[in-house]
Amino acid sequence: MKKILLISFIILVWKPVDAQSKQEILYVGTYSVRGSQGIYAFAFNRAKQNLTLLQAVPSLESPTFIGIHPSQKYLYSVNRGKADVADQGGSVSAYGIDPATGRLSGLNHKSSYGDGPCYVEVDKSGKYIFVSHYGEGNLTVLSLFKDGSIGSVSDAKKFTGNSIHPERQQSPHIHSTAVSPDNKFVYVMDLGTDKIYIYEFNAEEGTLRPAPTPEVSVLKGGGPRHLALHPSGNFAYVVEELTSTVGVFSVDKATGALTILQDSVRSLPETFTDQNTSADIHTDITGKFLYMSNRGANVLSIYTIGQDGLITLSDHQDTGGKVPRNFLVDPKGQYLFVANQDTDTINIFKINSKTGKLTKVGKPVKVPSPVCLKLVGLN
């Protein structure tokens, strides 16, 4: 009888714990148009494949791109709005993430020390953020306090040069960064000069110095925008925004150097002849598939990735809206979320793990001018 009672007790205790799953929150950065209130937080129900609005957070003007601290306790946004009336450019904001509910609370706002901030990324140690400025063509590194708030500038880089596009490449336009998995290197995409700059990162001091191979060029007029590192760390995939192509590189993990493997792989359907600019790029979590968003064609291009890192265009998926800017592959690799900027919607797609193809699930979620998506699993 005692054995039966003991077994029953174990079952009763074990079952609820096993049934529990982390609550997941999708955070959305937006442009301040069409009634947008700032940054939005949605609860993601993985079983029901839907999003439920949790919070809309008033913020400085156009909190477009957002980044998450490695601890998942803090969120950062770059804004077109100024932190102070005396500022000459944009700003960056810090928010605390409530570990129980996912709701955001403001910590502080600081000048980003540049015009047109468009990208923010947190280093792997969680001590610094990198802020890219499209308008001014510079990169700033800002320190972070232990409470997640933003401190002072630890380093800054100003770039020069141009390229061949008559309207988009008359000056540098720093569009994004990518930090290597070991936190030793930072890749800086300059759409205006068709260059990717490579820096060694000192995580103790928050400083950057040119790597042994300090830069690499893409196709003239390509416009490097975002870079995705393969899960293995051996390959890198670069969005060439202006030509709607992908550059494929091998990565030297010891020096950070990039070596071209494939030059300007087409992303658009053969039948598409209208105007298009490519935007975001990500691999799936297994490293078998690569996705890139196209604004104009309004599709995600789907590539297969070989063991040698080379890619082959295999399919296109309509995003169900216009101007798909940022998209997100969820950390479990089951779903892909797309932000359709001009139709004010976020769509969810199920990923076929064998083919990489996408199937739309659930209903579109309305959000004014969604730009950037980040998913956090609460503790």
Summary of the structure (lengths in Angstrom):
residues: 379
radius of gyration: 21.0
end to end distance: 38.4
largest distance: 84.9
contacts: 1366
relative contact order: 0.12
helix: 5%
strand: 53%
